[in-house]
């Protein structure tokens, strides 16, 4: 039986509706720096990001401190996207084996449109002086009228390009 032949019932409608609200956006760009340098900046020097890119105006540690801001720390970011000032409170998860940093949204402006939101910056080594940044946004919309979070994937791409310029 193919999908189009499945009987329509309340369960199938609910699953279909929920599936349309959940999404994942991915972008991959080449970065002219080593994966190790890029990841090290995120893991150990993230507090310098407002000095590296004009996208972020401020970052503060909400829970923890800068010396132990590792896995599970909570930060509050003030940033600009599409010319609008926004705030994002997140918990960070590091995956040292895969050079991945995931920021899991807790509070902030993104939750005006999304029930859940997380962004992942992962770098994949190409050679000693180049890597690929794989940028992922995973989300669940509050309802069907909410936009896809394309502007946040663009923000992540621009942040990665600014990091590349800084690390050259």
PyMOL commands that set and color helices and strands:
alter all, ss='L'
color gray80, all
select helices_A, chain A and resi 3-5+10-21+35-44+46-52+66-68+109-112+150-167
alter helices_A, ss='H'
color red, helices_A
select strands_A, chain A and resi 22-31+56-63+74-81+84-95+100-108+114-127+130-141
alter strands_A, ss='S'
color yellow, strands_A
deselect
rebuild
show_as cartoon
